[in-house]
Amino acid sequence: MSDDPSELSASSSSANTKSTTDPIKSFLSGGFGGVACVLVGHPFDLTKTRLQTAAPGVYTGAVDVVRKIFAQDGIRG
């Protein structure tokens, strides 16, 4: 790297641009990651909650819970 002033100003302006886009990218990627986590995890949590709160003998297992949810509520719940 040389001491040419044009190179110094170009590198500092690109550093400023990068510092303003990185928080935006982080925010958006975190948002998409959070949505993906909910979409994947919610059906498992629903199954677990139904198993834990049901009276004994209502469900025979997790697959039975899923079958009965689809039969009663349909795919959209």
C-alpha positions as CSV (number, residue, x, y, z in Angstrom):
1,M,0.0,0.0,0.0
2,S,1.3,3.4,-0.9
3,D,0.8,6.8,0.8
4,D,-1.1,8.1,-2.2
5,P,-4.1,10.3,-0.9
6,S,-6.5,8.9,-3.5
7,E,-6.0,5.4,-2.2
8,L,-6.5,6.5,1.4
9,S,-9.8,8.3,0.7
10,A,-11.1,5.3,-1.4
11,S,-10.4,2.8,1.3
12,S,-11.9,5.0,4.0
13,S,-15.1,5.5,2.0
14,S,-15.5,1.8,1.3
15,A,-15.0,1.2,5.1
16,N,-17.8,3.6,5.8
17,T,-20.1,1.9,3.3
18,K,-19.3,-1.5,4.7
19,S,-20.0,-0.4,8.3
20,T,-23.5,0.9,7.4
21,T,-24.5,-2.2,5.4
22,D,-23.2,-4.8,7.9
23,P,-25.8,-3.9,10.6
24,I,-28.6,-4.0,8.0
25,K,-27.4,-7.4,6.7
26,S,-27.1,-8.7,10.2
27,F,-30.6,-7.5,11.1
28,L,-32.2,-9.0,8.0
29,S,-30.4,-12.3,8.3
30,G,-31.3,-12.5,12.0
31,G,-34.9,-11.8,11.1
32,F,-35.0,-14.5,8.4
33,G,-33.2,-16.9,10.7
34,G,-35.8,-16.2,13.5
35,V,-38.7,-16.8,11.1
36,A,-37.1,-20.1,9.9
37,C,-36.7,-21.2,13.5
38,V,-40.3,-20.6,14.3
39,L,-41.5,-22.3,11.1
40,V,-39.5,-25.4,11.8
41,G,-39.9,-25.5,15.6
42,H,-43.5,-24.7,16.1
43,P,-45.0,-28.1,14.9
44,F,-42.7,-29.9,17.3
45,D,-43.6,-27.6,20.1
46,L,-47.3,-28.1,19.4
47,T,-46.9,-31.9,19.4
48,K,-45.0,-31.8,22.7
49,T,-47.5,-29.5,24.3
50,R,-50.5,-31.7,23.2
51,L,-48.7,-34.8,24.6
52,Q,-48.0,-33.1,27.9
53,T,-51.4,-31.6,28.5
54,A,-53.6,-34.4,27.3
55,A,-55.3,-36.8,29.7
56,P,-53.6,-40.2,30.0
57,G,-54.7,-42.5,27.1
58,V,-55.7,-39.8,24.7
59,Y,-52.6,-40.2,22.5
60,T,-50.4,-43.2,22.0
61,G,-47.4,-41.2,20.9
62,A,-46.1,-38.3,18.9
63,V,-47.2,-39.7,15.5
64,D,-50.7,-40.2,16.9
65,V,-50.8,-36.6,18.0
66,V,-49.9,-35.5,14.5
67,R,-52.5,-37.7,12.9
68,K,-55.2,-36.5,15.2
69,I,-54.2,-32.8,14.6
70,F,-54.5,-33.3,10.8
71,A,-57.8,-35.2,11.2
72,Q,-59.4,-32.5,13.5
73,D,-57.8,-29.3,12.3
74,G,-56.6,-30.0,8.8
75,I,-53.2,-29.0,7.3
76,R,-53.8,-25.3,8.1
77,G,-54.7,-25.8,11.7
